[in-house]
Amino acid sequence: MAGLINIGLTGILGHQAALNTTGNNITNANTPGYSRQEVQFETQPAQRTGAGSVGTGVNVTDIRRLANEFLTQQVREDSTLFGEQKTLNSELSRLDNLLGGESTGLSNALNNFFASLQNAAEDPASLPQRQLVLSEAQQVVNRFEALNQEFVQQRESVKTQMQQGVKDANTLLKSIAELNTAISESPGLAQGREPNELLDKRDEKLRQLSELVSIRVTQAEGSQVNVSLSNGQSLVVGSEAAQLGTRADSEDPLSLEFTLTSGGRTLNVDSQINGGTLGGLRRFESEGLQPALQELGRVAIALSDTLNHQHEIGMDLEGDLGGLFFSDINSEAAQRGRVVANANNAAPQNAQLAVEIIDSSALPAGSWSLQFGGDGRNFELVDRATGKVVNQGRLPDPVQSEISMPGFNIRVEGGTFNAGDKFLIEPTRNAAANIDLKLSREEDLAFASPVRAEGAAGNTGDATINQGKMLNVRDPFTNSLLTNFRQEGQLDPPLDIRFREDAVSGELVYDVYDANAAPGDPPLIEGNATATPPVNVFESGVSNKLFTEDPRSPDYFGFQFEISGNPRPGDSFGINYNTNGVSDNRNAEFLAALGTKNTLNNGSQSFAEGYAGLVEDIGVKTRQSQLDKDAGKTLLEQSSNQRESVSGVNLDEEAGRLIQYQAAYNASAQVMSVAQDLFNTLLQSFR
């Protein structure tokens, strides 16, 4: 009887464990990371008899955790991918809405500004029209500053998210290390009985960590795991956890770089942070935010440079040469602000460099790293976007020199350079923040041209002279005023173009005289048909350009006129300062025409097209990130469903098992009841 009772008892105890396990599955059906458990039954050793073996009951050998390491790892990898794309898309969408918004973007402000210039050109003496130009110009400045401020705020938001992400990652790393310890010290582990709940908790922590950054998980002794970054840099080894951190980027203090502290050593792991939220933030900063800010700065520089040049060669309402329209793109502060010394440069850190914009139409948007090697004189200029060396050489002794690039020069002004020193070169750095309107009065707008020409009253030919084209009022090599514009309100000297027959060849030539010269004084430029090459020979039937466009030539005056028709010997044309030219709109028309003129990308884009290209680039990146996010979400759902099919709790299935185990429990109890009845019957037979 005792055997039968024991058989029933093992059944009751075994199925009670099965009922408890099933109940635990049901109650944890919605617990994140929980893996379904099941009881493993095994027949107890049989009792040998002469008639054969008689069973002695059932034994619970293990409560197994249903988990597939491959599927768990797949969920981690897909969580990393989705976390990165979700963060990248979120930040890019914010940037896209900012740049493309009708009220937040730059397009409307640019269009309104150039439209106001066009209206002012129709009535250049109107003060209200001039005031409207100043108002719209200020709106352009305000838009640049507002966009720059939004960029700065988003950059600070990204930095805050990076710092919070690092804190969350450190909390998870510490928890994983503690769980490693708890698991390895778990009773029964040596007999193969694993602490299922602790394993689930650790897997969930690993999954949460994978949402922040890409990790590798490897099994270690004692059911522990080691965690590392994707390149192998250790994060958790057994019960020891490293600590992630952030600090100001040594190359660019406006950004953050990631660090890893372990064993008292702190390493820069910025390039190893990939995937997850942290990787997405890092990608957004390098692929979205920085290029957009650089491109916006390029538009600001080109707009300032082009408007400044055209305005400076005009004449204002009071008869003076035009001044700066927007802030000077090559002010000393602006030039020096485009160079950032690396925080790790060796002493004495006294190097002096500056970046000068030479040609805004050829200026690229980007950043470069100027690196020194050898004895400190050898240099390489590396494009940070591609990693390619775009310029290299050796500094002279003394070091004062220039490193030329398309659109800009890096000027080495002095100081000491050591091997390993680095400098960040950003020609468009802070340009959107530094643009400013330099005009405050309507009268200061230079809508007229400072020179005008007219034919002499006694001319006998039918030749006409146009109103010319201003080239410059400054020497492009020294930036000082040309000699003929140094007298305020005057052309010094005024010019007289006089036609005559060449004495040798009989061809029609012209001489350029100082209009104030005394009779008999020689010309400033004498025509000569027999010289090689011929000088100032008039060609009939075509429009003849007066003066050269080459600033290196001695007959460069900063302007150019054209004469057409048929002049006769003795005819003359005078060129003088445009005194009282208040109704002249020539320069206003040139200023307005800059709105559609191709002045960016080596003369292939207008300002509006350049900005539209920026909006389009961010829009394409946003759309691509949305597609990648959707794909990543689908992959994560698939891998999660696969894991759930193995480890997830199916309530219908568990309900069926509950009934099954309940019936088995009742049946085992009935076995014990039968054994008791038999025992009682046996006792009664001896009474």
Buried (B, 14 or more C-beta within 10 A) or exposed (E): BEEBBBBBBBBBBBBBBBBBBBEBBBEBEEEEBBBBBBBEBEEBEEEEEEEEEEEBBBBBEBBBBBBBEEBBBBBBBBBBBBBBBBBBBBBBBBBBEBBBEEEBBBBBBBBBBBBBBBBBBEBBBEEEBBBBBBEBBBBBBEBBBBBBEBBBEBBEEBBEBBEEBBEBBBBBBBBBBBBBBBBBEBEEBEEEEBBBBBBBBBBBBBBBBBBBBBBBBEEEEBBBBBBBBBEEBBBBBBBBBBBBBBBEBBBBBBBBBBBBEBEEEEEBBBEBBBBBBBBBBBBBBEBBBBBBBBBBBBBBBBBBBBBBBBBBBBBBBEBBBBBBBBBBBBEEEBBBBBBBBBBEBBEEBEBBBBBBBBEBBBBBBBBBBBBBBEEBBBBBBBBBBEEEEEBEEEBEEEBEBEBEBEBBBBBBBEBBBBEEBBBBBBBBBBBBBBBBBBBEEBBBBBBBBBBBBEBBEEBEBEBBBEBBBBBBBBBEEEEEBBEBBEEEEBBBBBBBBBBBBBEEEEBBBBBBBBBEEEEEEEBBBBBBBEEEEBBBBBEEEEEBEBBBEEBEEEEBBBBBBBBBBEBBBBBBBBBBBBEEBBEBBBBBBBBBBBBEBBBBBBEEBBBBBBBBBBBEBBBEBBBBBBEBBEEBBEBBEEBBEBBBEBBBBBEEEBEEBBEBBBEBBEEBBEBBEBBBEEBEEEEEEEE
